[in-house]
Structures are given as structure tokens and as C-alpha cells.
């Protein structure tokens, strides 16, 4: 048994060899690329699902997709989190708590600091993490923020925690802000 996955490595190799044998017996097997026809079919299916997810996400939250680092999968995850009733999320803090991106106090003796809350929706938290990592690589305002907080003595996990909260605040602005009610002009005779 593998200590992390719980799968016997010999069984995994055996399963891989069985799949390769099936592919080799297939008429579409190419020995030069060692590709399998099942792989091409699955790849085409994944591309089709990604395209339909992109269309749905674009129709529901076009402004969210324009944010830096926000991909289709991440935006879809946030739409799933918010659901059909964005009014139930009454504040930025409520969305951050729902995502697991709110700070939790972590006191140790004389040290006062905060850590990420371990609760909340883990998939939404992972989506926030992806956005933060993309921004930390290629978004100049985020790079400046990271540089400034590093000089202040913050560690990388603490900076990521702060950035997750900022991204959750930004997503709240895109998805949960209450829209003003339409004013209907009533004509008086």
C-alpha cells in the first residue's frame, strides 16, 4: 500500500498495463506516439464540456470573468457557491466566511496573529487560492502588495490569506451586490 494514496503500486502498474494492452489491440493505436483512441475521445469530451461551461459562465457573470486571474472554472465555482439567491449573502465578511477565507485568531503567548479559517466551502477556497497564485505571478498591483507585506515581515501564507480575503471581497462586488430596484414611472392624469 502506498502511504499517501492507499493504492498498491503494483496494482496501479497492472491497471496501467491492462489499459495499454487494450489500446495496443485497438486499430487506432499508433506505436510512434503511444496514444490511445480512448484518450482522444475523452479529450474531445472534456473540451466540449469546457466550452459549454464557458458559455454558461459568460452568460451569468461576464464581469467576473474579466477580473484578472479569474478563469471559467473558478467563476463557475463561485457561481455555485452563491447559488440562485445571492441576497442571502449579506456582506463581504459572510462570503469570506462561506469560502473559508476569513481570518481566525491564532494566539500563542505574546504573539498575536491570524490564520485562515478551516471551515467553509473547500472548493471555493481552492478557487480563491488559484486566483491569488495567478495574480501573485503576473498582476502588478498584487506583486507590489506582496513586496510591501514581505518588507513588513509577513510570511507568504499570511500574505496569501490576506489576498484571498481581498479576492472574496472583489467577488462579492461582482455577484452579491444588491441591485437598485427599477423605478417605474407612473403617469398621472
C-alpha positions, -999 to +999 in steps of 0.1 A: +000+000+000+012+035-008+013+056+023-005+086+008-029+072-018-038+039-002-034+022-035-010-007-041+017+005-066+018-030-082-019-028-088-016+006-103+011-006-127-010-036-136-041-014-143-019+008-165-005-022-184-040-036-189-052-002-204-021-001-226-027-036-239-063-027-247-051+004-266-024-016-284-050-041-296-071-012-309-069-005-347-063+032-339-032+027-318-001+045-330+032+030-318+051+062-326+031+084-302+018+056-279-015+073-279-048+056-273-081+063-291-099+065-257-076+094-247-086+114-278-123+107-272-120+118-236-100+148-245-127+159-270-154+153-244-136+175-219-132+203-244-169+201-252-178+204-215-153+232-210-169+251-239-204+248-226-193+257-191-176+288-206-208+298-224-229+294-193-205+313-171-201+341-196-239+345-198-243+346-160-213+366-148-194+383-177-179+410-154-165+383-131-147+366-160-130+399-168-112+401-134-075+392-135-068+356-128-104+345-129-109+316-152-141+298-163-138+270-137-131+295-108-160+317-118-183+287-121-173+276-086-181+310-072-215+310-090-222+276-075-213+289-041-235+319-044-264+299-059-297+313-070-301+335-041-272+360-037-293+381-013-287+355+014-250+366+015-255+399+032-219+411+034-184+407+022-175+390+055-203+365+051-189+355+017-154+353+031-166+330+059-186+309+034-154+305+013-132+298+044-112+329+037-120+348+069-092+353+095-093+332+127-073+344+157-043+323+165-027+334+197+004+319+211+018+335+242+027+371+234+023+366+196-010+379+182-017+369+146-044+354+124-047+322+103-072+311+077-104+297+090-105+259+083-143+259+078-163+269+047-165+255+013-132+239+004-138+241-034-144+278-032-113+282-010-093+263-036-107+286-064-097+317-044-062+302-040-059+297-077-068+333-084-043+345-058-015+324-072-021+337-107-022+372-095+010+367-075+028+357-107+015+383-132-006+411-117+015+442-109-007+456-081-006+422-064+032+419-069+036+454-053+013+443-024+033+411-018+066+430-019+053+456+006+039+430+030+071+409+028+091+440+039+066+444+068+076+409+079+046+389+068+051+353+057+039+340+024+009+321+038-002+352+057+000+372+025-020+346+006-046+347+034-049+385+031-051+382-007-078+356-005-099+379+016-094+407-009-104+384-038-135+373-019-144+410-014-140+416-051-162+386-060-189+398-036-189+431-056-194+412-088-220+386-077-238+397-045-241+435-046-278+444-043-290+460-075-312+490-070-349+483-077-362+495-110-382+527-107-414+526-127-426+560-137-464+563-131-481+587-153-506+609-135-536+621-155 
